[in-house]
Structure formats: C-alpha cells, structure tokens
Amino acid sequence: MFATAKNETRPVLTGVHFMFSNNQLTAVATNSQRLVSIIKEVQVTEETSYIVPSSSLNELVKLISDYSGIVKIQLADGYILFETDHISLYSRLISGQYPNTSKLIPNEQITVLTLNRELLLKGMDRACLFAGEWKNNTITLSIKEGKLCISSGSSEMGHIQELQEIMDLTGEDNFKISIDGHFLKEALHTIRDGEINIKFNGSMRPIVIESIHEKSNYLHLISPVRSF
C-alpha cells in the first residue's frame, strides 16, 4: 500500500491492483517512480482483476491485524467485500485500466549485489539525514574499493559517505545510481530476511530489490533520480 500514488492525477495508481488466476493472488502497486509486487497462493473460483483503494486496504489491515483465519473476498457491482468470522468490510473499486507493469521489470541485469539488510537500512537512515534538503531525498549508491558506498550531501550540513561490506557480487563492478533514499528504506522495512539482492542494469534504469529467499514472489523496483 505504501507504494501507491498519493495524489489523484492518475486515480488508478492510488489503489492496489489485485489479479487472481491459477490459485494465485498477484498484488501490484506503483506511483510511477517505484513498484512493489507480491504473489501469494490463494483459493480462486474465477480469474479476475480489480483495483482496490489503498485507504480501504489500510482499514482492512487494522481490522485483521490480530486475525489469523480465513478472509473471503467477493465482488458485486463495482464493490468489494472482505469478510472474516468477525467483520465485514465493503469498499468501492476504482474504475479504469491499470498499466501493464510486468513490462517494467527487467529480465536481465549487469550487476547483482547481495547485502546485509539491517546494515544497509542503518546506513540509509544516516544518509537520509543529509538528503532531506532535496526533493527526492537523493542518495547515491556505488562501489568503491570493493565495497558499497552510500553517499549524500546537504548544502548546510555537508557530505556523508559510508562504506559497507558486499556479501556477494555478480557481474560488473561499475555500479552507480542515485535514488530516493526513503523509497529504499520503505522497501527494506518490508523485507524480513537478513540478506537482500539489489539488481542493477545501468545508472538510468530501475533497480530491483528482492529478498534472496523470496525472489520469486516479492520484489521492489525503484527508478533512479537525477543527481544534478
């Protein structure tokens, strides 16, 4: 839900796209600068797709935060019903055509980094303190002296640079990209595993962030920002 658009310029992007087929739920959200996709095994009676407002899903999450049973989902006349043993939540659906986001996910990469998630998150926290001056909270990731270099700067506070160990590197070592630091922090917060992969395909192409254990069903894509 955090990856949905926060303005109404493109209403379909303010919701989460649910796609049901082959006993799988694929949920996708994007605000044009980043994308999150997750696939879960569910019981499906028919293939269908629809766009659910993120505000409704936020309420649903609050209502079922302590619930571990079955959630039934039904559709009727532009509305959706989420139902458990204890609650029923109705919501309108968002009308319109959701973009084909599958084409945005790169199939190839020139560099893959394996990193410690917790260390990277702490490094991003520190770098974001210096990046808040800029509209896109710009942080630059690169490889320096065989390590991951996290850097950002502020005209008032100065410049910060931190080197972190790379657990594994596949491909070329000329990795360098500028991204919104808060986008990467939110992605790291939602991945629970200790190690993550960052897949890189050029300084002006999106990076893909995945758990090394859930790479087949859960990914984040973040587009670069210009650092000048």
C-alpha positions in Angstrom: 0.0 0.0 0.0 2.9 2.4 0.7 3.9 2.3 -2.9 0.6 3.7 -4.2 0.3 7.2 -5.6 -0.7 9.9 -3.0 -2.4 12.3 -5.5 -5.4 11.9 -7.8 -3.6 12.8 -11.1 -4.0 9.1 -12.1 -6.7 7.6 -9.9 -5.9 4.0 -10.8 -2.5 4.4 -9.2 -4.0 5.3 -5.8 -5.1 1.7 -5.5 -3.6 -1.7 -5.4 -4.1 -3.9 -8.4 -5.4 -7.4 -7.4 -5.1 -10.1 -10.1 -6.5 -13.6 -9.4 -5.6 -16.6 -11.6 -4.3 -20.2 -11.2 -4.9 -20.1 -7.4 -2.6 -17.2 -7.0 -3.1 -13.6 -6.0 -0.7 -11.1 -7.6 -0.9 -7.6 -5.9 0.9 -4.7 -7.6 1.2 -1.0 -6.5 3.1 1.8 -8.2 3.3 5.6 -8.1 5.4 5.7 -11.4 8.7 6.1 -9.5 8.6 2.8 -7.7 6.7 -0.5 -7.9 6.0 -3.3 -5.5 4.8 -6.8 -6.5 3.9 -9.8 -4.3 2.5 -13.2 -5.2 0.6 -15.4 -2.8 -1.1 -18.8 -3.0 -4.9 -18.5 -2.5 -8.1 -20.3 -3.4 -9.6 -18.8 -6.6 -13.0 -19.6 -8.0 -12.6 -17.5 -11.2 -9.9 -15.4 -12.9 -10.5 -11.7 -12.3 -8.7 -8.5 -11.5 -9.7 -5.2 -10.0 -8.2 -2.1 -8.3 -8.8 -1.6 -4.5 -8.3 1.9 -2.9 -5.3 1.9 -0.6 -7.4 3.7 2.0 -9.8 0.8 2.2 -6.9 -1.7 2.5 -5.3 0.3 5.3 -8.6 0.0 7.2 -8.7 -3.7 6.5 -5.2 -4.3 7.8 -6.1 -2.5 11.0 -9.2 -4.7 11.4 -7.4 -8.0 10.8 -4.0 -7.3 12.4 -4.7 -9.9 15.1 -6.7 -12.3 13.0 -5.2 -15.5 11.6 -8.2 -17.1 10.0 -9.7 -17.2 6.5 -10.5 -13.9 4.7 -13.2 -14.3 1.9 -13.2 -11.8 -0.9 -16.3 -11.2 -3.1 -17.2 -8.8 -5.8 -20.5 -7.2 -6.8 -21.4 -4.1 -9.0 -18.2 -2.1 -8.5 -17.8 -3.0 -4.9 -15.7 -5.5 -3.0 -16.4 -7.3 0.3 -13.8 -8.6 2.7 -15.3 -10.9 5.2 -14.0 -12.9 8.2 -15.7 -14.7 11.1 -16.0 -11.3 12.9 -16.0 -8.4 10.5 -17.3 -7.4 7.0 -15.7 -4.5 5.1 -17.3 -3.1 2.0 -15.4 -0.8 -0.4 -15.9 0.7 -3.8 -13.5 -0.3 -6.5 -11.5 2.1 -8.6 -12.6 2.0 -12.3 -10.1 2.3 -15.1 -7.3 0.3 -16.7 -4.3 -0.4 -14.6 -1.0 -0.2 -16.5 0.8 -3.3 -17.6 3.5 -3.2 -15.0 5.0 -6.6 -16.0 6.9 -4.9 -18.8 8.7 -2.6 -16.3 10.5 -5.4 -14.5 13.9 -6.0 -16.2 14.7 -9.6 -17.2 18.5 -9.0 -17.2 21.0 -7.2 -15.1 24.6 -6.3 -15.4 25.3 -6.3 -11.6 23.8 -8.2 -8.6 24.8 -7.2 -5.1 24.0 -9.3 -2.0 23.9 -7.2 1.1 23.0 -7.3 4.8 19.6 -5.8 5.1 19.9 -4.4 8.6 23.3 -2.8 7.9 22.0 -1.3 4.7 18.9 0.1 6.4 21.0 1.8 9.1 23.3 3.3 6.5 20.3 4.6 4.6 18.9 6.2 7.8 22.2 8.1 8.3 22.4 9.1 4.7 18.8 10.4 4.6 19.6 12.9 7.4 21.7 14.7 4.8 19.4 14.1 1.8 16.2 15.7 3.2 17.1 19.1 1.6 16.4 17.6 -1.8 13.0 17.0 -3.3 13.7 13.3 -4.0 15.9 12.6 -0.9 18.7 11.8 -3.3 21.2 9.2 -2.1 23.9 7.7 -4.4 24.9 4.0 -4.2 28.1 3.0 -5.9 31.0 0.5 -5.5 34.3 2.0 -4.1 37.3 0.0 -3.0 35.3 -3.2 -3.4 32.6 -2.1 -1.0 29.2 -0.5 -1.3 29.5 3.3 -1.0 26.4 5.1 0.4 26.6 8.9 0.0 24.5 12.0 0.2 25.0 15.7 0.7 23.5 18.9 2.1 24.5 22.5 1.3 24.2 23.2 5.1 25.2 20.0 6.8 27.9 18.8 4.4 28.5 15.4 2.9 28.3 11.9 4.2 29.9 8.8 2.8 29.8 5.3 4.2 31.4 2.0 3.0 29.7 -1.3 3.7 30.8 -4.9 3.0 29.3 -6.6 0.0 28.5 -10.2 0.8 28.5 -11.2 -2.8 28.8 -9.5 -6.2 27.9 -11.0 -9.6 28.7 -9.2 -12.8 30.3 -5.8 -13.4 31.6 -3.7 -10.5 30.9 -0.2 -12.1 27.6 0.0 -10.1 26.5 3.6 -9.5 22.9 5.0 -9.2 21.1 7.9 -7.5 17.7 7.0 -5.9 15.2 8.3 -3.4 16.5 7.2 -0.1 13.1 7.0 1.6 11.9 4.6 -1.2 14.7 2.2 -0.5 14.2 2.5 3.3 10.5 1.5 2.9 11.4 -1.4 0.7 13.9 -2.7 3.2 11.4 -2.3 6.1 9.0 -4.7 4.4 11.6 -7.4 3.7 12.1 -9.6 6.8 15.1 -11.7 5.7 18.6 -10.9 6.8 20.0 -10.6 3.2 18.8 -8.9 0.1 19.7 -8.7 -3.5 20.0 -5.4 -5.5 19.9 -5.9 -9.2 21.4 -3.1 -11.4 21.1 -2.6 -15.1 22.5 0.9 -15.7 22.5 4.3 -13.9 19.3 5.4 -15.5 17.5 2.1 -15.3 15.4 1.0 -12.3 17.0 -1.2 -9.6 15.2 -4.3 -8.3 15.4 -5.1 -4.6 14.5 -8.7 -3.6 14.9 -11.0 -0.6 17.3 -13.7 -1.5 14.8 -16.2 -0.1 11.6 -14.8 -1.7 12.9 -13.6 -5.0 10.3 -15.4 -7.0 7.2 -13.8 -5.4 8.2 -10.4 -3.8 10.1 -7.6 -5.3 10.5 -3.8 -5.3 11.5 -1.7 -8.3 12.8 1.8 -7.8 13.5 4.3 -10.6 16.7 6.5 -10.4 16.6 10.2 -9.9 18.9 12.7 -11.5 21.6 13.9 -9.0 22.1 17.3 -10.6 
